[in-house]
Amino acid sequence: MTGVTANPEERALLEAAFRSFDEAAHTLQQSYGALTARVEEMDAELSQSNEALRRQLADNEAMRVRLDGILESLSTGVVVADESGIITRSNRAAEHLLGLSDGELRNRCVPDVLARRGLTVSDRPQRIGQSVVSISQVPLRNDSGEHSGSLVLLQDITRIYQLEEQLQRKDRLAAMGELIGRIAHEIRNPLGSVELFASLLQRDLDEHQPMRRYAQQISQAVQLMDGLLANLLLYMRPVHLARAWHNAESLLTESMELAAHAIRKTSVEVRIDISPEVPSIWCHDGQVKQVIVNLVVNAVQAMPNGGKLGISLSPEPFQTLGTSAVRLTVRDSGVGIDPAHRSRLFDPFFTTKDEGTGLGLAIVHSIVEAHHGRIDIESAVGQGTVCSIILPSPPGAEDGSPGSGRGREERDVKAAAREVVLMEESSYD
């Protein structure tokens, strides 16, 4: 002890060492505290960055899902191709129009896919099955403005094409309408005189005289011509219909009885399907019977070797005509319609038969328009034809029962003569 305390220099050095150690420990502790605080601060910043990244990823995913939903909801077909023209993506509308799934379209060349359906990139109308489309192509560019692929757009213009055809048809008919009406009236007047004198001859001549048979033939020929002129005038003059509710089953049954003469001539399997949701139809019954009879006769004529004939009645979605409506469909398994004839189906005097007036479908079209309805025809050569008549119900009329909605118009209909004019019609084959 005396030796330790006797050496003041060593003691001073030891004390200095302890002080230096204390200072270093204090500095180290301060540095550790600062480091801990920084780590905690960085951890908080990292958590905030991770949360922001998660939100951004979630937003990006939501945006991707939304964009996918928008793309799939488009009625326009969209095909995405890379710089080489290879398809990388397509939407549901494009798959439906092209008849291929997304998997079948991927990794195929756009021109090859279009050529397979007889199509090309062009604004002119092109037909795909029952649809009419225009096809355009626009470039895709990245953020730098560099070319990164292309979009092929298939726009379904079927309804626009149909409306343009209807407008062209109305222009053609308006040009000939007044002239035909005047000629029909001028011919009908002398025909009445011819029939009158033929009837007088039949009355005055003996039953066994050959001249009486000639007079009968003259009278029959005049009646046939008068029927033709009556149909022509029915088509040309404005139609003002008194409509009422009519039982759907009775309407179809009576129409089929009137068309029985044509159905019996060939082996046709007939199927009638009336939806329980359509107990009755708001229409002029005589005119609608005329429509049904002529469509059925056309369908039977399109099946000379027999086949299947289907007549159905079902409710139509509100958006079709902007009001409640019913759809009457006549379907056959016949020879179908030549695409070259489609635009002229409703033109008066157009027929593909050796016999026939070519007025039947024209008058059907006129009657449907007088009902403020719509007529659509879908057909494929060798596969048959589907003719759909869409007839609106009166605004606000939800109850189509035979006992509802009867008023002044029904009394007018009962008082009017209801005659179905059976026309010699051209088949649409």
C-alpha positions as CSV (number, residue, x, y, z in Angstrom):
1,M,0.0,0.0,0.0
2,T,2.8,2.4,0.9
3,G,4.4,1.5,-2.5
4,V,1.2,2.2,-4.5
5,T,0.5,5.5,-2.9
6,A,4.1,6.4,-2.9
7,N,4.2,6.7,-6.7
8,P,2.2,9.8,-7.6
9,E,3.1,9.6,-11.3
10,E,1.5,6.2,-11.8
11,R,-1.5,7.4,-9.9
12,A,-1.9,10.4,-12.1
13,L,-1.6,8.3,-15.2
14,L,-4.2,5.9,-13.9
15,E,-6.6,8.7,-13.1
16,A,-6.1,10.2,-16.6
17,A,-6.8,6.9,-18.2
18,F,-10.0,6.5,-16.2
19,R,-11.1,10.0,-17.2
20,S,-10.2,9.3,-20.9
21,F,-12.3,6.0,-20.7
22,D,-15.2,7.9,-19.1
23,E,-15.1,10.5,-21.8
24,A,-14.9,7.8,-24.6
25,A,-17.8,5.9,-23.0
26,H,-19.8,9.0,-22.8
27,T,-19.1,9.9,-26.4
28,L,-19.9,6.4,-27.5
29,Q,-23.2,6.5,-25.5
30,Q,-24.1,9.8,-27.2
31,S,-23.2,8.3,-30.6
32,Y,-25.3,5.2,-29.9
33,G,-28.2,7.4,-28.9
34,A,-27.9,9.5,-32.0
35,L,-27.6,6.3,-34.1
36,T,-30.6,4.7,-32.4
37,A,-32.7,7.9,-33.1
38,R,-31.6,7.9,-36.7
39,V,-32.4,4.3,-37.1
40,E,-35.9,4.9,-35.6
41,E,-36.3,7.9,-37.9
42,M,-35.2,5.9,-41.0
43,D,-37.5,3.1,-39.9
44,A,-40.4,5.5,-39.8
45,E,-39.5,7.0,-43.1
46,L,-39.2,3.4,-44.6
47,S,-42.6,2.5,-43.2
48,Q,-44.1,5.6,-44.7
49,S,-42.4,4.9,-48.0
50,N,-43.7,1.3,-47.9
51,E,-47.2,2.4,-47.1
52,A,-47.1,5.0,-50.0
53,L,-45.8,2.2,-52.3
54,R,-48.5,-0.1,-51.2
55,R,-51.1,2.6,-51.8
56,Q,-49.6,3.3,-55.2
57,L,-49.6,-0.4,-56.1
58,A,-53.2,-0.7,-55.0
59,D,-54.2,2.4,-57.0
60,N,-52.3,1.0,-60.0
61,E,-54.0,-2.4,-59.7
62,A,-57.4,-0.7,-59.3
63,M,-56.7,1.5,-62.4
64,R,-55.6,-1.6,-64.3
65,V,-58.8,-3.5,-63.3
66,R,-60.9,-0.4,-64.2
67,L,-59.1,0.0,-67.6
68,D,-59.6,-3.7,-68.3
69,G,-63.3,-3.4,-67.4
70,I,-63.6,-0.4,-69.7
71,L,-61.8,-2.2,-72.5
72,E,-64.0,-5.3,-72.1
73,S,-67.2,-3.2,-72.0
74,L,-66.5,-1.5,-75.3
75,S,-68.8,-2.4,-78.1
76,T,-66.0,-1.6,-80.4
77,G,-63.6,-4.5,-81.0
78,V,-60.0,-3.6,-79.9
79,V,-56.9,-5.6,-81.0
80,V,-53.5,-4.6,-79.6
81,A,-50.4,-5.4,-81.7
82,D,-46.7,-4.9,-81.1
83,E,-44.2,-3.2,-83.5
84,S,-44.1,-6.4,-85.6
85,G,-47.9,-6.6,-85.9
86,I,-48.2,-9.5,-83.6
87,I,-51.3,-9.5,-81.4
88,T,-50.7,-9.1,-77.7
89,R,-54.2,-8.4,-76.4
90,S,-57.8,-8.2,-77.5
91,N,-61.2,-7.4,-75.9
92,R,-64.4,-9.4,-75.8
93,A,-66.0,-7.5,-78.7
94,A,-63.1,-8.3,-81.0
95,E,-63.2,-11.9,-80.0
96,H,-66.9,-12.1,-80.7
97,L,-66.6,-10.4,-84.1
98,L,-63.6,-12.4,-85.2
99,G,-64.9,-15.7,-83.8
100,L,-61.7,-16.4,-81.9
101,S,-60.8,-16.3,-78.2
102,D,-58.0,-14.1,-76.7
103,G,-55.7,-17.1,-76.4
104,E,-56.3,-18.0,-80.1
105,L,-55.6,-14.4,-81.2
106,R,-52.4,-13.9,-79.2
107,N,-49.1,-14.2,-81.0
108,R,-50.8,-14.2,-84.4
109,C,-50.3,-11.6,-87.1
110,V,-53.1,-9.0,-87.6
111,P,-53.3,-9.2,-91.4
112,D,-53.5,-13.1,-91.2
113,V,-56.4,-13.0,-88.7
114,L,-58.3,-10.4,-90.8
115,A,-57.7,-12.3,-94.1
116,R,-59.1,-15.5,-92.5
117,R,-62.5,-13.7,-92.3
118,G,-62.1,-12.1,-95.6
119,L,-61.4,-8.7,-94.0
120,T,-58.9,-5.9,-94.4
121,V,-58.2,-2.6,-92.7
122,S,-60.6,-0.2,-94.4
123,D,-63.3,2.3,-93.5
124,R,-65.7,0.9,-96.1
125,P,-68.4,-1.4,-94.6
126,Q,-67.5,-5.1,-94.5
127,R,-69.7,-8.0,-93.4
128,I,-68.8,-10.5,-90.7
129,G,-71.6,-13.0,-90.5
130,Q,-74.7,-11.0,-89.7
131,S,-72.7,-7.9,-88.6
132,V,-71.4,-5.0,-90.6
133,V,-68.1,-3.4,-89.5
134,S,-65.6,-0.8,-90.4
135,I,-61.9,-1.6,-89.5
136,S,-59.3,1.1,-88.8
137,Q,-55.8,1.1,-87.4
138,V,-54.1,3.7,-85.2
139,P,-50.5,3.8,-84.0
140,L,-49.4,3.4,-80.4
141,R,-46.6,5.5,-79.0
142,N,-44.7,5.4,-75.7
143,D,-43.8,8.4,-73.4
144,S,-40.9,9.3,-75.6
145,G,-43.1,9.5,-78.7
146,E,-41.6,6.4,-80.2
147,H,-43.7,3.9,-82.1
148,S,-44.6,0.9,-79.8
149,G,-47.3,-0.9,-81.7
150,S,-50.8,-0.3,-83.0
151,L,-54.5,-0.6,-82.2
152,V,-56.9,-2.3,-84.7
153,L,-60.5,-1.1,-84.1
154,L,-63.5,-3.0,-85.3
155,Q,-66.5,-0.7,-85.2
156,D,-69.9,-2.5,-85.4
157,I,-71.9,-0.3,-87.7
158,T,-74.7,-2.8,-88.4
159,R,-77.5,-0.5,-87.1
160,I,-76.1,2.5,-89.0
161,Y,-75.9,0.5,-92.2
162,Q,-79.5,-0.7,-91.7
163,L,-80.7,2.9,-91.2
164,E,-78.8,4.0,-94.3
165,E,-80.4,1.2,-96.3
166,Q,-83.8,2.2,-95.0
167,L,-83.2,5.8,-95.9
168,Q,-82.1,4.9,-99.4
169,R,-85.1,2.6,-99.8
170,K,-87.5,5.4,-98.7
171,D,-85.9,7.7,-101.2
172,R,-86.4,5.2,-104.0
173,L,-90.0,4.5,-103.0
174,A,-90.9,8.1,-102.7
175,A,-89.8,8.7,-106.3
176,M,-92.1,6.0,-107.7
177,G,-94.9,6.2,-105.2
178,E,-97.1,9.0,-106.6
179,L,-96.8,7.7,-110.2
180,I,-97.7,4.1,-109.2
181,G,-100.7,5.2,-107.2
182,R,-102.1,7.2,-110.1
183,I,-101.5,4.4,-112.6
184,A,-103.2,1.9,-110.2
185,H,-106.3,4.1,-109.9
186,E,-106.5,4.6,-113.6
187,I,-106.2,0.9,-114.3
188,R,-108.7,0.0,-111.6
189,N,-111.5,2.1,-113.0
190,P,-111.8,0.3,-116.4
191,L,-111.2,-3.0,-114.7
192,G,-114.4,-2.5,-112.7
193,S,-116.3,-2.0,-116.0
194,V,-114.7,-5.2,-117.5
195,E,-115.7,-7.2,-114.5
196,L,-119.3,-5.8,-114.6
197,F,-119.8,-6.7,-118.2
198,A,-118.2,-10.2,-117.7
199,S,-120.7,-10.7,-114.9
200,L,-123.6,-9.6,-117.1
201,L,-122.4,-12.0,-119.8
202,Q,-122.3,-14.9,-117.3
203,R,-125.9,-14.1,-116.2
204,D,-127.2,-13.9,-119.7
205,L,-125.4,-16.8,-121.3
206,D,-126.7,-20.4,-120.9
207,E,-124.7,-22.5,-118.4
208,H,-123.6,-24.9,-121.1
209,Q,-122.4,-22.4,-123.7
210,P,-118.6,-22.2,-124.1
211,M,-118.9,-18.4,-124.1
212,R,-120.0,-18.5,-120.4
213,R,-116.8,-20.2,-119.4
214,Y,-114.8,-17.5,-121.2
215,A,-116.7,-14.8,-119.3
216,Q,-115.9,-16.6,-116.0
217,Q,-112.2,-16.7,-116.9
218,I,-112.3,-13.0,-117.7
219,S,-114.0,-12.3,-114.4
220,Q,-111.5,-14.3,-112.4
221,A,-108.5,-12.7,-114.2
222,V,-110.0,-9.2,-113.5
223,Q,-110.4,-10.2,-109.8
224,L,-106.8,-11.3,-109.6
225,M,-105.6,-8.1,-111.2
226,D,-107.9,-6.1,-108.9
227,G,-106.3,-7.9,-105.9
228,L,-102.9,-7.0,-107.1
229,L,-103.9,-3.3,-107.5
230,A,-105.5,-3.4,-104.0
231,N,-102.2,-4.7,-102.5
232,L,-100.3,-2.0,-104.5
233,L,-102.5,0.8,-103.2
234,L,-102.3,-0.7,-99.6
235,Y,-98.5,-0.4,-99.9
236,M,-98.4,3.1,-101.4
237,R,-101.0,4.9,-99.3
238,P,-100.4,6.0,-95.7
239,V,-101.7,3.4,-93.2
240,H,-103.7,4.6,-90.2
241,L,-104.3,1.7,-87.9
242,A,-106.8,1.3,-85.1
243,R,-105.0,-0.9,-82.6
244,A,-106.2,-2.8,-79.6
245,W,-105.1,-5.7,-77.4
246,H,-105.5,-9.1,-79.1
247,N,-104.9,-12.5,-77.6
248,A,-101.5,-13.8,-78.8
249,E,-102.4,-17.5,-79.1
250,S,-105.6,-16.8,-81.0
251,L,-103.8,-14.4,-83.4
252,L,-101.1,-17.0,-84.2
253,T,-103.5,-19.9,-84.5
254,E,-105.8,-18.0,-86.9
255,S,-102.8,-16.9,-88.9
256,M,-101.5,-20.4,-89.2
257,E,-104.9,-21.6,-90.4
258,L,-104.8,-19.0,-93.1
259,A,-101.3,-20.2,-94.2
260,A,-102.3,-23.8,-94.0
261,H,-102.7,-24.0,-97.8
262,A,-99.0,-23.4,-98.2
263,I,-97.8,-25.5,-95.3
264,R,-99.6,-28.6,-96.6
265,K,-97.8,-28.5,-99.9
266,T,-94.5,-29.7,-98.4
267,S,-93.2,-31.7,-95.4
268,V,-92.6,-29.0,-92.8
269,E,-92.3,-29.5,-89.1
270,V,-94.0,-26.5,-87.4
271,R,-93.2,-25.4,-83.8
272,I,-95.0,-22.5,-82.1
273,D,-93.6,-21.0,-78.9
274,I,-95.5,-18.3,-77.1
275,S,-93.9,-16.8,-73.9
276,P,-96.2,-16.6,-70.9
277,E,-95.0,-13.0,-70.5
278,V,-96.8,-12.1,-73.8
279,P,-100.5,-13.1,-73.4
280,S,-101.6,-10.5,-75.9
281,I,-100.3,-8.1,-78.6
282,W,-101.2,-4.4,-79.1
283,C,-101.8,-4.3,-82.9
284,H,-104.3,-4.2,-85.7
285,D,-105.1,-7.9,-85.8
286,G,-106.0,-8.1,-89.5
287,Q,-102.8,-6.4,-90.6
288,V,-100.6,-8.5,-88.3
289,K,-102.3,-11.7,-89.5
290,Q,-101.3,-10.5,-93.0
291,V,-97.7,-10.1,-91.9
292,I,-97.6,-13.5,-90.3
293,V,-99.2,-15.3,-93.2
294,N,-96.8,-13.8,-95.7
295,L,-93.7,-14.5,-93.6
296,V,-94.9,-18.1,-93.1
297,V,-95.6,-18.6,-96.8
298,N,-92.1,-17.2,-97.6
299,A,-90.5,-19.5,-95.1
300,V,-92.3,-22.6,-96.5
301,Q,-91.4,-21.6,-100.1
302,A,-87.7,-21.4,-99.0
303,M,-88.0,-25.1,-97.9
304,P,-89.1,-26.9,-101.1
305,N,-87.7,-30.2,-99.8
306,G,-89.2,-29.8,-96.3
307,G,-87.6,-28.5,-93.1
308,K,-88.3,-26.9,-89.8
309,L,-90.5,-23.8,-89.3
310,G,-90.5,-22.0,-86.0
311,I,-92.8,-19.2,-84.8
312,S,-92.1,-17.6,-81.5
313,L,-93.4,-14.6,-79.4
314,S,-91.4,-13.2,-76.6
315,P,-90.9,-9.9,-74.7
316,E,-88.4,-7.5,-76.1
317,P,-85.9,-5.4,-74.0
318,F,-87.1,-1.9,-73.3
319,Q,-84.0,-0.3,-74.9
320,T,-84.7,-1.7,-78.4
321,L,-87.5,0.7,-79.2
322,G,-87.4,2.8,-76.0
323,T,-90.7,1.3,-74.8
324,S,-92.2,-2.0,-73.9
325,A,-92.4,-4.3,-77.0
326,V,-92.8,-7.8,-78.2
327,R,-90.7,-9.8,-80.7
328,L,-92.4,-12.0,-83.2
329,T,-89.9,-14.4,-84.9
330,V,-90.4,-16.6,-87.9
331,R,-87.5,-19.0,-88.4
332,D,-86.9,-21.5,-91.2
333,S,-84.2,-24.0,-92.2
334,G,-84.4,-23.2,-95.9
335,V,-82.0,-22.2,-98.6
336,G,-81.2,-18.7,-97.1
337,I,-80.9,-15.4,-98.8
338,D,-78.2,-14.4,-101.2
339,P,-76.3,-11.5,-99.7
340,A,-76.6,-9.6,-103.0
341,H,-80.4,-9.5,-102.5
342,R,-80.5,-8.3,-98.9
343,S,-80.6,-4.6,-99.6
344,R,-83.6,-5.1,-102.0
345,L,-85.8,-7.5,-99.9
346,F,-88.4,-4.8,-99.1
347,D,-88.4,-3.1,-102.5
348,P,-91.8,-3.4,-104.3
349,F,-91.8,-5.7,-107.3
350,F,-88.5,-7.3,-106.4
351,T,-88.7,-11.1,-106.7
352,T,-86.4,-14.0,-107.4
353,K,-89.2,-16.3,-108.5
354,D,-90.6,-16.9,-112.0
355,E,-94.0,-16.2,-110.6
356,G,-95.0,-13.6,-107.9
357,T,-95.7,-9.9,-107.7
358,G,-92.8,-9.0,-105.4
359,L,-95.1,-6.9,-103.2
360,G,-95.5,-9.2,-100.2
361,L,-92.4,-8.2,-98.2
362,A,-92.8,-4.6,-99.2
363,I,-96.3,-4.6,-97.7
364,V,-95.1,-6.4,-94.6
365,H,-92.5,-3.7,-94.1
366,S,-95.1,-1.0,-94.6
367,I,-97.5,-2.6,-92.0
368,V,-94.7,-2.9,-89.5
369,E,-93.7,0.7,-90.0
370,A,-97.3,1.7,-89.6
371,H,-97.2,0.0,-86.2
372,H,-94.0,2.0,-85.4
373,G,-92.2,-1.2,-85.2
374,R,-89.1,-2.7,-86.7
375,I,-88.3,-5.7,-89.0
376,D,-84.9,-7.4,-88.9
377,I,-83.8,-10.3,-91.2
378,E,-80.8,-12.5,-90.5
379,S,-79.9,-15.2,-93.0
380,A,-77.0,-17.4,-94.2
381,V,-77.1,-19.2,-97.5
382,G,-77.8,-22.9,-97.0
383,Q,-78.6,-22.4,-93.3
384,G,-82.0,-20.7,-93.2
385,T,-83.5,-17.3,-92.4
386,V,-84.7,-15.6,-89.2
387,C,-87.2,-12.8,-89.6
388,S,-88.0,-10.8,-86.5
389,I,-90.8,-8.3,-86.1
390,I,-90.7,-6.0,-83.1
391,L,-94.0,-4.3,-82.2
392,P,-94.3,-1.7,-79.5
393,S,-97.0,-1.6,-76.8
394,P,-98.7,1.7,-75.9
395,P,-96.8,4.0,-73.6
396,G,-97.3,3.1,-69.9
397,A,-99.1,-0.2,-70.8
398,E,-97.5,-2.9,-68.7
399,D,-100.6,-5.2,-68.6
400,G,-100.9,-6.9,-71.9
401,S,-103.9,-9.1,-70.9
402,P,-106.7,-9.4,-73.4
403,G,-109.1,-7.7,-71.0
404,S,-107.0,-4.6,-70.5
405,G,-106.6,-1.4,-72.4
406,R,-109.9,-1.7,-74.3
407,G,-111.5,1.6,-75.3
408,R,-112.5,3.6,-78.2
409,E,-109.8,2.0,-80.5
410,E,-111.1,-1.5,-79.8
411,R,-114.7,-0.4,-80.7
412,D,-113.3,1.1,-83.9
413,V,-111.6,-2.1,-84.7
414,K,-114.8,-4.1,-84.1
415,A,-116.7,-1.8,-86.3
416,A,-114.1,-2.0,-89.1
417,A,-113.9,-4.8,-91.7
418,R,-111.0,-7.1,-90.9
419,E,-109.7,-8.6,-94.0
420,V,-106.5,-10.5,-94.5
421,V,-105.3,-10.1,-98.1
422,L,-103.4,-13.3,-99.1
423,M,-100.8,-12.2,-101.6
424,E,-98.9,-14.2,-104.1
425,E,-95.5,-13.6,-102.7
426,S,-92.0,-14.1,-103.8
427,S,-89.9,-16.3,-101.6
428,Y,-86.8,-14.6,-100.3
429,D,-84.6,-17.5,-101.4
